[in-house]
Structure formats: C-alpha cells, structure tokens
Amino acid sequence: MKAVILSAGQGRRLLPLTRRVPKCALNVSGRSIIHWQIDVLMDAGIDQIVVVLGHGASQVEALLARHPKRSQIRTLYNPFHSVSDNLATAWLASPEMDEDFLLLNGDTLFEQEGVRRVLASPTCPVTVTVDEKDSYDDDDMRVTLDGTRLVRIGKHLRPSETHAESIGMLLFRGDGPARFRWARERAVRKPEGLEQWYLTVVDELGQSGFVSTASIKGLRWAEVDTPADLDDAAMVLARRVRRVRAMGNE
C-alpha cells in the first residue's frame, strides 16, 4: 500500500512560525510533523510514501534524507504551490495514483489505530475518514451521510446537513484511483481549477454514489492550522512519544 502526502503549502495561519520553516517541518514533541506521519503510516503497514512538496521543499527533502527508512520515501515538487490550492497538488501527483493508495494532508496527525481502521474498512472506490462531534465550526470539512455512504462534503454544508467531519485522510481502492484521476483532470481544466480543493472532486464522486466513510470516533487526531493546534498535536502523539522514549532508554 502506498500513501501520498500533500505537503506543498506554507501554512500562513501559522506565521511567523512558517516564514522560514514549512508547516510539515514544524516540531511537535521533538520531531517534525512529516516524520511523525511517516512513522505512524509505516507502523500501520504502509510501505511506500510519496510526499508532494512546495514551500520550503529543500528543507523537507533534507529532513526526509535523514529518515531511517528513506529508501521507501519519494518526493515530488509542485512549482505552482504559491498560486494554487491542493487540487493542483493532487493533480501533479497523478502518476503516483495509478493503484490503491492512501491520500492525506501534510498537516494532519493521528493515531496508528486510525490508519488501521481505514485500511480494514469495507472496500469502496473512495473511503473518507471521518469523526463526529457535538457541533461543527466554519473551518470544519463537513460531511453529509446516508448510513456510512458519503453524500456531500464541503465547508459550505449547513448544520442540519452535517453528520461528521473529514479528517483529511482518504483511501482509494479498485477503480477509485481511476475515477479520482478522471474527475481531477476535468476539474483542473476549469478556469477556477487552481483555486479548488481536491475534495470538490470527492464531493462530485459522492453525489454519484462512489464514496463511503470510515469512522475513527474515539481516537485522537489533530489538524495543525494555527499555533494552538500544535498543543493538540502533541496530545495526539503523547502515547507514541512515551513509547519512543522508553525504547530509547532500553
């Protein structure tokens, strides 16, 4: 299984922390976000990692070159990262999306069990990882469900339409990679294509009945968008950090 991590953005809401350091290279509990992501993914059974870079690409490449399993990690560069959103970044990675793969944002941290739940979910062309909570704010990527089937996804959904939120990790299997590729190709050719998220494409696929969901309710995860989110990310990793430190003391 392959994972594609979209890490091209700067993270402007994290300024000044990201003025010279890309978001995925920020330190959480002694390691960079991208290192934690890769370690969790590999421990869950992912054996190939592709990281799509943009802002601060050389810094991230230097970090990845020091990873113990660097031979299983490849990088791509998005030269349009300063003028595009993540639809273009996902489109650029199309050659890496020709088989079953896991797609995730470079600012999301999660427990290993969350990855395992998604990989073990019933087979569907596209599976979106979701969580549930009592209320949702304007920044949440909201999801409308029909059972476990995803009907709509987007920040524009009304509270009455919202049943869960996407955490930024999707699994594509069977003909899912091909459907996603065709839909991306159509979307990126539109005048507004550079300004769109790849989840607008997933929203279209959901309305056509090709998207399911896997819930990680009860597990920890965090999306790092603001400085305050770094504390939440440290909480997500707390158990893993204790285990890593214990192994280092053996």
DRENPA-651950 format. One line per 5 residues: number of its first residue (from 0); for each residue x, y, z of C-alpha. Coordinates in Angstrom, 2 decimals, m for minus. Layout:
! residues N
NUM> X:Y:Z | ...
! end
This chain:
! residues 250
0> 0.00:0.00:0.00 | 1.19:3.47:m0.89 | 0.49:6.78:0.86 | 0.60:10.17:m0.88 | 1.08:13.12:1.47
5> 0.26:16.61:0.19 | 2.75:18.95:1.89 | 3.21:21.81:m0.59 | 1.59:24.64:1.39 | 3.22:27.22:3.61
10> 0.65:27.37:6.40 | 0.02:31.11:6.50 | m2.13:30.90:9.62 | 0.95:29.59:11.44 | 3.05:32.65:10.65
15> 5.60:33.67:11.81 | 6.45:30.01:12.60 | 6.24:29.10:8.91 | 8.05:32.12:7.49 | 11.21:30.08:7.02
20> 10.04:26.61:8.04 | 7.35:24.76:6.04 | 4.36:23.58:8.02 | 5.15:19.88:7.73 | 8.65:20.51:9.14
25> 7.39:22.15:12.34 | 8.50:20.44:15.52 | 5.99:18.51:17.62 | 7.30:16.63:20.65 | 10.86:16.54:19.34
30> 10.23:15.56:15.71 | 8.82:17.13:12.58 | 5.18:16.62:11.64 | 6.20:14.81:8.44 | 8.41:12.36:10.37
35> 5.58:11.53:12.78 | 3.20:10.98:9.87 | 5.59:8.65:8.08 | 6.35:6.64:11.22 | 2.67:6.14:12.04
40> 1.85:5.18:8.44 | 4.70:2.68:8.18 | 3.84:1.11:11.53 | 0.29:0.64:10.22 | 1.55:m1.29:7.19
45> 2.14:1.40:4.54 | 5.42:0.55:2.79 | 5.68:3.34:0.19 | 5.47:7.08:0.94 | 5.26:9.86:m1.66
50> 5.48:13.42:m0.34 | 4.43:16.30:m2.63 | 6.43:19.39:m1.70 | 6.30:23.10:m2.45 | 7.13:25.78:0.12
55> 10.50:25.04:1.74 | 10.95:21.88:m0.35 | 14.71:21.68:0.18 | 14.29:21.73:3.97 | 11.80:18.89:3.87
60> 13.97:16.88:1.48 | 16.86:17.28:3.93 | 14.64:16.02:6.76 | 13.48:13.02:4.75 | 17.03:12.18:3.72
65> 17.76:11.52:7.41 | 14.80:9.22:7.93 | 15.83:5.63:8.80 | 13.57:4.28:6.02 | 14.41:6.93:3.42
70> 14.67:4.29:0.69 | 10.87:3.88:0.92 | 10.20:7.62:0.60 | 9.98:9.62:m2.64 | 9.24:13.29:m3.24
75> 7.57:15.35:m5.95 | 7.71:19.12:m6.33 | 4.77:21.40:m7.12 | 6.20:24.54:m8.79 | 2.77:26.20:m8.65
80> 2.32:25.87:m4.88 | 2.27:29.63:m4.26 | m0.63:30.23:m6.69 | m2.65:27.02:m6.39 | m4.67:25.08:m3.86
85> m4.40:21.34:m3.25 | m6.40:20.19:m6.30 | m3.40:21.15:m8.45 | m1.04:19.47:m5.99 | m3.07:16.25:m6.17
90> m3.24:16.51:m9.97 | 0.56:16.82:m10.16 | 0.86:13.55:m8.22 | m1.35:11.68:m10.73 | 1.41:9.24:m11.83
95> 1.65:8.04:m8.22 | m2.10:7.41:m8.03 | m2.39:4.53:m10.50 | m3.09:1.83:m7.88 | m4.67:1.54:m4.43
100> m3.37:4.38:m2.25 | m3.98:6.44:0.87 | m4.14:10.22:0.43 | m3.62:12.60:3.32 | m2.90:16.22:4.06
105> 0.53:17.13:5.37 | m0.86:18.87:8.44 | m2.88:16.02:9.97 | m1.61:13.84:12.82 | m3.43:10.74:14.00
110> m3.09:7.54:15.98 | m1.90:4.37:14.28 | m5.22:2.65:15.01 | m6.95:5.30:12.87 | m4.95:4.22:9.83
115> m5.66:0.57:10.57 | m9.40:1.23:10.79 | m9.42:2.89:7.38 | m7.38:0.12:5.75 | m9.69:m2.52:7.26
120> m12.91:m0.77:6.17 | m15.27:m2.39:3.62 | m13.99:m1.99:0.08 | m15.33:1.03:m1.82 | m13.79:3.09:m4.65
125> m13.27:6.02:m2.25 | m13.32:5.92:1.55 | m13.20:9.18:3.53 | m12.03:9.04:7.15 | m14.47:10.90:9.40
130> m15.01:11.81:13.03 | m18.10:13.02:14.87 | m18.62:15.71:17.49 | m21.46:17.67:19.07 | m21.05:20.81:16.93
135> m19.02:21.98:13.94 | m17.37:25.31:13.19 | m16.87:27.13:9.89 | m13.40:25.67:9.36 | m14.50:22.03:9.59
140> m14.70:20.00:6.38 | m18.28:18.88:6.92 | m19.82:15.65:5.68 | m23.40:14.60:4.92 | m24.01:10.87:5.38
145> m26.56:8.29:4.36 | m25.59:5.49:6.73 | m21.86:5.12:6.01 | m22.17:6.47:2.46 | m20.88:9.98:1.88
150> m23.47:12.12:0.10 | m21.79:15.56:0.26 | m18.55:17.05:1.60 | m17.60:20.70:1.99 | m17.25:23.60:4.41
155> m20.42:25.14:2.97 | m22.80:22.48:4.33 | m25.47:23.72:6.74 | m25.60:22.40:10.33 | m28.75:20.44:9.50
160> m26.82:18.64:6.71 | m23.73:17.90:8.81 | m23.29:14.45:10.35 | m19.46:14.27:10.64 | m16.24:15.91:9.51
165> m13.43:14.70:7.27 | m10.05:14.47:9.00 | m8.05:14.72:5.75 | m7.25:11.03:5.09 | m8.82:9.15:2.16
170> m8.38:5.64:0.80 | m8.76:4.86:m2.93 | m9.21:1.23:m4.00 | m10.28:m0.77:m7.05 | m11.46:1.68:m9.70
175> m11.32:4.56:m7.20 | m7.88:5.79:m8.34 | m9.05:5.92:m11.97 | m12.32:7.69:m11.10 | m10.42:10.21:m8.99
180> m7.92:10.80:m11.80 | m10.62:11.43:m14.43 | m12.51:13.77:m12.12 | m9.33:15.68:m11.22 | m8.44:16.07:m14.87
185> m11.84:17.60:m15.65 | m11.72:19.90:m12.63 | m8.19:21.22:m13.13 | m9.02:22.29:m16.70 | m11.68:24.70:m15.49
190> m10.77:28.40:m15.06 | m11.18:28.09:m11.29 | m9.21:24.83:m11.12 | m6.10:26.28:m9.47 | m8.19:27.69:m6.63
195> m10.06:24.49:m5.76 | m9.56:21.76:m3.17 | m9.38:18.16:m4.31 | m12.36:17.48:m2.02 | m14.58:19.31:m4.52
200> m13.88:16.34:m6.78 | m14.67:13.90:m3.97 | m17.94:15.78:m3.43 | m18.88:15.09:m7.07 | m17.96:11.42:m6.72
205> m20.03:11.22:m3.54 | m23.11:12.53:m5.31 | m22.59:9.75:m7.87 | m22.54:7.09:m5.15 | m18.86:6.09:m5.21
210> m17.77:7.30:m1.76 | m18.06:5.62:1.65 | m16.71:6.58:5.06 | m14.71:5.03:7.88 | m15.21:6.48:11.35
215> m12.36:6.93:13.83 | m14.67:8.16:16.56 | m12.99:7.77:19.93 | m9.46:8.05:18.54 | m7.24:11.13:18.69
220> m6.25:13.25:15.72 | m5.35:16.87:15.07 | m5.13:19.21:12.10 | m2.34:21.77:12.52 | m3.57:25.11:11.16
225> m2.76:27.53:14.00 | m0.12:27.73:16.77 | m2.69:26.49:19.29 | m3.12:23.32:17.22 | 0.47:22.32:17.98
230> m0.57:21.57:21.56 | m3.42:19.37:20.29 | m0.97:17.57:18.01 | 1.32:16.85:20.98 | m1.64:15.28:22.81
235> m2.36:13.02:19.83 | 1.23:11.78:19.89 | 1.57:11.51:23.68 | 1.37:7.72:23.88 | 3.69:7.23:20.90
240> 6.20:9.70:22.34 | 6.27:7.81:25.65 | 6.85:4.55:23.79 | 9.65:6.04:21.65 | 11.38:7.46:24.71
245> 11.04:4.19:26.61 | 12.65:2.31:23.72 | 15.47:4.85:23.68 | 16.19:4.17:27.35 | 16.38:0.39:26.96
! end
